[in-house]
Amino acid sequence: MRERAGEQLAPVISSTRSGLLDRWWARLGSGRFAMRHGALSEPAQREVLLRGVAGTATILGVRPCRMPPFAGPPVVRDGAASGRAVSGGRGEPGHRFWIRLHIEDDPPHETRIRQRVGATDLSAMQPGDVVGCRVDPGDRDRVVLYVPGPEETTRIGIAKILANGRRADATVLAASPVAADYSGRDDPVLRLDLELRAWDEPRPWWVRIIQPVPLAAIELVDLGKHLEVAFFTVDRGESVAVDWASSCPE
């Protein structure tokens, strides 16, 4: 549903980049940046969740908006063995999200969508947060967002570190598998001991991380090899993620 001409929507979300975001949102609200799609209907959400491509979305901005009422059964997101409803039941308020999509093998793509989101999930969908999403493979502006469950926390956490973290060079000190039943078909999960060096830190530090390693990058985890990593702060590895795409040779 389009807002009535001249209607002012009061922002309820603040961020450290509020000045810049406010200017961008003012341009969006003025019509200079058009929404390509309205809110997806429940059948459309169900279709995207069932057939859409999995990815992550970085929240760039969020504002409340008016949305038409839903009809029909509630939507349950893909992976619904947990019984968890998609973020946005029919009784929840509508919000307009400005997002940057990250889908494997595709360049990042920015778009704006409308979706109903409950208060609990909204707290995890602030500017700068990374959430899960399903994207229509034929139209990247048809998106359903959701806050990831426990099974996806590691993947989302790594994506957020890579998107927003500082950069460092890592030397491999040790590598060992943590899954004894590894079959060779999927990316193995390894325990990596690394020594990190960053240009803006006075001395190197050691970390231990447990992360999946792409099969194509297995040779990079030999003793003494160098990897490019992202990190938020000097710690024991809690805020460290390996950037395999940048570490692999061309």
N, C-alpha and C positions, 0 to 999 in steps of 0.2 A: 504494500500500500504506500502511495506517495504521500509525503507530508504536505499539508496545506501551505499555500504560498505565504511566505512571511513568517511561518511558524519557527520559533527558536527552540532548539533542543539544548537543554542545559547539560553540559558534560558532568559526569559523575566520577570519572576515572582521572586521576592525576598521575604524572610521571615526571622524571627528571628532565625530559625533553618536552615539557608541556608547551613551551612557547612555540617551538617549531611544529609540534603536532597540532596545536590550535590553529596555526596558519593553514596547514594542510587540510584539516577538517573543515575550515571555513570555505576553502576552495571546493572541497567535495560537496558541502551542503549547498553551495551556490549553483551547482549544476555544471560547473566546468569539468568535473570528472563524473561521468555518468555511471550509474549502476547498470551492468549488463543484464543482471537478473534480479528479480524480486526474491522474496523468501521461497525456498523450496516447499512444496506441499509434502504432506506425510508420505503419500505414495512415491513421490520423487526422491525424498530422503531415503526411503526403504530401498529403492532401486540403486541409488548411489552407494549405500552401505553394502549392498549385496554384490554389486558388480564393479564398484569403483576401485581405483588403484590406491594402495596404502601409501601414506607419506606423512610428513610432519609440516606444521605451519607455525611460523613465528608471528606472534601477535604484534602488530605495529600500532594499532589504535583500536579503541572500542567506545561506542556510545549507545545509549538506549534509543530505541526507535519503536514506532507503532507497527504492529503486524496483524494480519487478519486471523480470526480464530481458526483453530484446527478442527477437523472432524474425522471420525474413524478411530481405529484402534491405535494405541500408542506405538511409537517406533522403538524397536530394540536394535542397537547397533551391532555390526558385524563382530563376531567373537562373543556372541551373547550367551555362551555357556555359563558365564558368570551371572546372567540374568540382569545385568545392569543396563538401564535405559540410556539411550543416546542423550547427550547433553542438550536439553531443550524439550521438555514435555509441553503438552498443550496448555497447561496452566501457568507456565513460566513466562516472564517478561521477555520481550524481543530486544535484541541488540544488533547493532551494525558493526561488523568487524572488518578492519583493514589488516590483511595478512600477507605474508610472503610464503609461498608454497615451496617445499623441497621434496622432489620426487626423484627417485633413483634414475640416473641416466638422462634426466631432463634439466635444463637450466632453471634457476629460480624464477618464480612468476608471482607478481603481486596482483591481488584482486581484492574486491570488497564484497562481502556477503551479509545476509541477514539471517539470524537464527535465534531461536528461543533458548535461553540459558538460565539455569537456576543459580541462586546466590552462592551455593557451595562451589559449583564448578566455575562460576565467574571469578572467584578469588584466585583461581589457578589459570586464568585467561587474561592476565593483565599485559600491558605493553612490555615486550621483552621476553615473555613466557613462550615456551615451545610446547605445542599440544599435538595430539594425533589427528589425522584427518583421512577421509576417503574422498577421492576426486574422480569425477566422470572422465573416463579415458578419452571421450570425444569432445569434451568441453571443460577446460581447466577452471572455468569460472563457476562451475556447479560443484560445490564443496559442502561436506558435512564435517564439522569439528567435533571433537570429543576429548575429554580429559583422560589420559591413558590409565589403564588399570595397572596393578602391580607387575603383571607379566611384561609390560612395555616400558616400565620406568627406566631401566638401564638404557634402552635405545633412545628414548627421548632425552635423557640426561646427557648422553654423549652428543646428540645433535645440538643441544643448547650450548655446551662447552665449545664445540667446534664453531658455532655461529658467532659467539660473543667473547670467547676467551682470548687471552694474550698468547703469544707464540714463543716456543722454546725449541732448542735442539736436544734430542734425547739419545743417549748411548745405551745400547742393550747390554745389561749385566748378566741377565739370566732369563730363560723362558721355559715354562713347563706347562703341559696340558692339565686342565682341571676336570675334564670329562673323560673318565676311563673308558666309556663305551663309544667314543667317537668313531663314526662309521666311515668318514672320508667323503660323505656326500654334502655336508653342510660346512659352513665356516667353523673351524675349531675355536673353542674358548680357551685362552691361555692366561697364565699368570706371568706377568712381565715385571721384572725388576729393572728400573731405568735410572740413569743419572741425567738430570736435567740442567741445562744452562740457558739462561735468558739474558739478553743484553742489558735489561734494567734491573737485574738482581746481582748483588755483589759477589755471590759465591754459588757454586753448584749444589744441588740437593738430590737425595735419593727418594724414589717413590716405588710403590708396588701397586699395580693395577690388574684387574681381571676384566678382559674385554675380548669379544670375538675378533678373530684375525681373518681377513679375506684369504681364500685359498691362493689367490694370485700374489699375495704379499708374504707368504710363509718364509721365503728366503730372506726377508728383511729382518727377521727376529733372531738371526744368528748372533753369537757373542761378538760385541764390538761394533755391530752395525749401528747406523745413525737413522733416527726417525724424526719427523716433524710432529710436534704435539701442540695442543692448546691447553691452557690452564687458567684458572681464575686467581689462585693465590698459592703461595708456597705451603704445601702440606704434605701428607704422606701418600697422596694419590687420589684423594676423594674428589678433587676438582680437575683431574687430568684426563685427557682423551687423545688418542693417537689419530692424526690426520693421515689415513692410509692413502687417500687420493694424491696428496702432496708428497708423500714419502716414496711412492712407487716411481721408478724411473720412467721417462717418456718412452 
